[in-house]
Amino acid sequence: MGKWTDVATWRGPTENEGPALTTHRGLVLHIAQGYYEGTIAWQKNPDANVSSHFVIGKNEGECAQIVDTDRQAWTQRAGNSSWMSSENAGFVPDALTAWQIEANARIFAKGHLVYGWPLVVANNPTERGLGHHSMDREGIDAEWGHDDCPGSNIIKQKQAIVDRAIQIVNGESDDMEQTEKLINDTGSSNRTVGNVLADVENLRNWLVSTPGTSTLGTPPPGSVGAIMLESAQKPPVNAAELWAIMREDTEWRLALAGDIAALINRSSMTVSLTGSMSGSAVPTT
């Protein structure tokens, strides 16, 4: 029985499954066009006639297995007999979150160890490795059932998943630090934990390298500035700790943003930041 409880939570069984897989060519990425729990519930509805081996949510820890890895899921028509599948919560044109890349990489790495598929990107159904749903349109005349799944942003992240899977197989770190670095290396324009950390590092370096230019003074203990200064010589930054402090330290965050805006524009600015760390600068004149 292929229940991979070391990489996912078993949430099956479902009536929506076929006979045994004839072979295991690799893992196919899908986008659910829906949310995590809703996708799981729909796949367990006998009237849905759809399923996937795994459903992966956007938040850390959300990874469910619905179909035994030795059985066929009903997710890519002609590809069901020879490929495993993961449905990723979200909507086109979403990119995968850092967690979704990590979870897919863990599944892909385990498939390599269990079934022997290669740790490479697959671009059409005749190949083996990490594929995507719409690759039936891009390689051979096959019918897998979808032209736009999972979308170009996720297709661009396939190499990051493969690279992370190789690290896992080689016994490297099992946390998300490496995943965040790989996301940054892909140049994705979507905001991720990795992108935010890169922005924070730039701010931290600015504070450390330009002493005396800031009007903020010494940041109070436990503030965003203190965390950045304390970690200047000992990266990496703890993402969870830093984000929690950012959410609370509004006064210092706004002052820092205003100071940076003034330096960049050489004029007095007022700055508005949202809780998501996106901002806008508007001249006061």
C-alpha positions as CSV (number, residue, x, y, z in Angstrom):
1,M,0.0,0.0,0.0
2,G,1.4,3.4,-1.0
3,K,0.3,5.6,1.9
4,W,3.1,8.2,2.4
5,T,2.4,9.4,5.9
6,D,5.9,10.7,6.3
7,V,5.3,13.4,3.7
8,A,1.5,13.9,3.8
9,T,-1.6,13.3,6.0
10,W,-3.8,10.5,4.8
11,R,-7.2,11.9,4.0
12,G,-8.5,9.1,1.8
13,P,-9.9,6.8,0.7
14,T,-12.1,8.0,-2.2
15,E,-14.3,6.2,-4.6
16,N,-12.8,8.3,-7.4
17,E,-9.9,6.1,-8.3
18,G,-8.9,3.5,-10.9
19,P,-6.9,0.3,-11.0
20,A,-3.2,-0.1,-10.3
21,L,-0.8,2.2,-12.1
22,T,0.9,0.4,-15.0
23,T,4.2,2.2,-14.3
24,H,5.4,5.4,-12.5
25,R,6.8,7.9,-15.0
26,G,6.8,10.8,-12.5
27,L,4.7,13.5,-10.8
28,V,2.4,15.8,-12.6
29,L,1.7,19.3,-11.2
30,H,-1.9,20.7,-11.2
31,I,-3.6,23.8,-9.9
32,A,-6.8,23.1,-8.1
33,Q,-8.7,26.3,-9.1
34,G,-9.9,26.1,-5.5
35,Y,-9.0,26.0,-1.8
36,Y,-7.3,23.3,0.2
37,E,-10.2,21.8,2.2
38,G,-12.7,22.4,-0.5
39,T,-10.5,20.5,-3.0
40,I,-10.2,17.5,-0.6
41,A,-13.9,17.4,0.0
42,W,-14.7,17.6,-3.7
43,Q,-12.3,14.7,-4.5
44,K,-14.0,12.5,-2.0
45,N,-17.5,13.3,-3.4
46,P,-18.5,10.2,-5.6
47,D,-20.3,12.6,-8.0
48,A,-17.1,14.5,-8.7
49,N,-15.4,11.8,-10.7
50,V,-12.0,13.5,-10.0
51,S,-9.1,12.9,-7.7
52,S,-5.4,13.3,-7.3
53,H,-2.8,11.5,-5.2
54,F,-2.0,14.6,-3.2
55,V,-3.6,17.9,-2.4
56,I,-1.2,20.7,-1.2
57,G,-2.4,23.9,0.5
58,K,-0.6,27.2,0.5
59,N,0.2,27.1,4.3
60,E,2.9,25.1,5.9
61,G,1.7,21.6,6.9
62,E,-1.2,21.4,4.4
63,C,-0.4,18.3,2.5
64,A,-3.0,15.6,2.1
65,Q,-2.9,12.2,0.4
66,I,-6.2,11.1,-1.2
67,V,-5.3,8.2,-3.4
68,D,-2.8,5.3,-2.7
69,T,0.4,5.9,-4.8
70,D,0.0,2.4,-6.4
71,R,-3.5,3.2,-7.7
72,Q,-4.6,5.5,-10.5
73,A,-6.0,8.9,-9.6
74,W,-8.5,10.5,-11.9
75,T,-6.7,13.7,-12.7
76,Q,-5.1,13.7,-16.2
77,R,-7.2,11.4,-18.3
78,A,-4.7,9.5,-20.6
79,G,-1.9,10.1,-18.2
80,N,-3.7,8.5,-15.2
81,S,-2.3,5.1,-15.9
82,S,1.4,6.0,-15.6
83,W,1.7,9.3,-13.7
84,M,1.1,10.4,-10.1
85,S,-0.4,13.8,-9.4
86,S,-0.5,16.7,-7.0
87,E,-3.3,19.3,-6.9
88,N,-2.0,22.6,-5.5
89,A,-4.5,25.0,-3.9
90,G,-4.8,28.2,-5.8
91,F,-6.1,29.8,-9.0
92,V,-4.3,30.6,-12.3
93,P,-2.1,32.6,-12.5
94,D,-0.9,31.9,-9.0
95,A,2.6,30.7,-8.4
96,L,3.3,28.1,-5.7
97,T,4.1,29.3,-2.2
98,A,7.4,28.3,-0.5
99,W,5.5,25.5,1.3
100,Q,4.0,24.2,-1.9
101,I,7.4,23.9,-3.5
102,E,8.7,22.2,-0.4
103,A,5.8,19.7,-0.2
104,N,6.0,18.9,-3.9
105,A,9.8,18.4,-3.6
106,R,9.3,16.0,-0.7
107,I,6.8,13.9,-2.7
108,F,8.9,14.0,-5.9
109,A,12.0,13.0,-3.9
110,K,10.2,10.1,-2.3
111,G,8.9,8.9,-5.7
112,H,12.4,8.8,-7.0
113,L,13.5,6.6,-4.1
114,V,10.4,4.3,-4.2
115,Y,9.7,4.1,-7.9
116,G,13.0,5.2,-9.5
117,W,11.8,8.1,-11.6
118,P,14.6,10.6,-12.5
119,L,15.0,13.9,-10.7
120,V,14.6,16.0,-13.8
121,V,12.0,18.2,-15.4
122,A,9.7,16.5,-17.9
123,N,8.2,18.5,-20.7
124,N,6.0,16.0,-22.5
125,P,4.3,12.7,-21.7
126,T,7.0,10.6,-23.4
127,E,9.6,11.7,-20.8
128,R,9.9,10.9,-17.1
129,G,10.3,13.2,-14.1
130,L,8.4,16.3,-12.9
131,G,5.7,17.1,-15.4
132,H,2.7,19.5,-15.6
133,H,-0.9,19.0,-16.7
134,S,-0.9,20.9,-20.0
135,M,2.3,19.3,-21.2
136,D,0.2,16.9,-23.3
137,R,-0.4,19.9,-25.6
138,E,3.2,20.8,-25.8
139,G,4.8,17.5,-26.6
140,I,2.7,14.8,-28.4
141,D,-0.9,14.4,-29.5
142,A,-2.3,13.2,-26.2
143,E,-5.4,14.0,-24.3
144,W,-4.9,14.9,-20.7
145,G,-7.8,17.3,-20.6
146,H,-6.6,20.8,-19.8
147,D,-4.8,23.6,-21.8
148,D,-4.0,26.0,-19.0
149,C,-3.2,23.9,-15.9
150,P,-1.2,24.7,-13.8
151,G,-0.3,28.0,-15.5
152,S,3.0,29.5,-16.7
153,N,4.0,30.8,-13.2
154,I,4.0,27.3,-11.7
155,I,5.6,25.7,-14.8
156,K,8.5,28.2,-14.3
157,Q,8.9,26.8,-10.8
158,K,9.4,23.2,-11.8
159,Q,13.2,23.4,-11.8
160,A,13.1,24.8,-8.2
161,I,11.1,21.7,-7.1
162,V,13.6,19.4,-8.8
163,D,16.6,21.2,-7.3
164,R,15.0,21.0,-3.8
165,A,14.2,17.3,-4.3
166,I,17.9,16.6,-5.2
167,Q,18.9,18.3,-1.9
168,I,16.4,16.1,0.0
169,V,17.7,12.9,-1.6
170,N,21.3,14.0,-0.8
171,G,20.3,14.5,2.9
172,E,20.4,18.3,3.0
173,S,18.4,20.5,5.3
174,D,14.7,19.6,5.6
175,D,13.5,23.1,6.6
176,M,12.3,25.8,4.2
177,E,15.4,27.9,4.1
178,Q,16.7,26.2,1.0
179,T,13.3,26.4,-0.6
180,E,13.1,30.1,-0.1
181,K,16.6,30.6,-1.6
182,L,15.6,28.6,-4.6
183,I,12.4,30.7,-5.1
184,N,14.5,33.9,-5.0
185,D,16.9,32.4,-7.6
186,T,14.1,31.8,-10.0
187,G,13.4,35.5,-10.1
188,S,9.7,35.0,-9.4
189,S,7.8,38.3,-9.3
190,N,5.3,36.8,-6.8
191,R,5.7,37.8,-3.1
192,T,7.0,34.9,-1.1
193,V,8.7,34.4,2.2
194,G,12.0,34.3,0.3
195,N,11.3,37.6,-1.4
196,V,10.4,39.3,1.9
197,L,13.6,38.0,3.5
198,A,15.6,39.5,0.6
199,D,13.9,42.8,1.1
200,V,14.6,42.7,4.9
201,E,18.3,41.9,4.3
202,N,18.6,45.0,2.1
203,L,17.0,47.1,4.8
204,R,19.3,45.6,7.4
205,N,22.4,46.2,5.3
206,W,21.2,49.8,4.8
207,L,20.9,50.4,8.5
208,V,24.3,48.9,9.3
209,S,26.3,50.5,6.4
210,T,25.0,54.1,6.8
211,P,25.4,54.9,10.5
212,G,24.3,58.4,11.5
213,T,22.0,58.9,8.4
214,S,18.9,57.6,10.2
215,T,16.8,59.8,12.4
216,L,15.4,56.7,14.1
217,G,18.0,56.4,16.8
218,T,18.8,53.0,18.4
219,P,15.9,50.6,17.8
220,P,14.3,49.4,21.0
221,P,14.9,45.8,22.1
222,G,12.6,43.3,20.4
223,S,11.8,45.7,17.5
224,V,12.2,45.1,13.8
225,G,15.4,47.2,13.7
226,A,16.8,45.3,16.7
227,I,16.2,42.0,15.1
228,M,17.8,43.2,11.8
229,L,20.8,44.7,13.6
230,E,21.3,41.7,15.8
231,S,21.3,39.3,12.9
232,A,23.5,41.4,10.7
233,Q,26.5,39.3,11.4
234,K,24.7,36.0,11.9
235,P,22.3,35.2,9.0
236,P,19.8,33.8,8.2
237,V,17.0,35.8,9.6
238,N,14.3,33.8,11.4
239,A,11.3,34.5,9.1
240,A,8.5,33.6,11.5
241,E,10.0,35.6,14.4
242,L,10.7,38.6,12.1
243,W,7.2,38.6,10.6
244,A,5.6,38.5,14.0
245,I,7.5,41.5,15.2
246,M,6.8,43.4,11.9
247,R,3.1,43.0,12.5
248,E,3.3,44.5,15.9
249,D,6.0,47.2,15.5
250,T,4.0,49.6,13.3
251,E,5.4,52.9,14.6
252,W,9.0,51.9,13.9
253,R,8.2,50.3,10.6
254,L,6.4,53.5,9.3
255,A,9.3,55.6,10.5
256,L,11.9,53.4,8.7
257,A,9.8,53.5,5.5
258,G,9.5,57.3,5.7
259,D,13.3,57.7,6.2
260,I,14.1,55.5,3.3
261,A,11.6,57.3,1.0
262,A,13.1,60.6,2.0
263,L,16.6,59.4,1.2
264,I,15.6,58.1,-2.2
265,N,13.5,61.0,-3.2
266,R,15.5,63.7,-1.4
267,S,12.2,65.3,-0.3
268,S,9.8,65.1,2.6
269,M,7.5,62.1,2.1
270,T,4.5,60.5,3.9
271,V,4.4,56.7,3.6
272,S,1.6,54.3,4.1
273,L,2.3,50.6,4.6
274,T,-0.2,47.7,4.8
275,G,0.2,44.6,6.9
276,S,1.5,42.8,3.9
277,M,4.6,45.1,3.8
278,S,3.5,46.6,0.4
279,G,3.7,50.4,0.5
280,S,3.2,53.7,-1.4
281,A,5.1,56.9,-1.1
282,V,3.2,60.3,-1.7
283,P,5.0,63.7,-1.7
284,T,3.6,66.0,0.9
285,T,3.8,69.0,-1.4
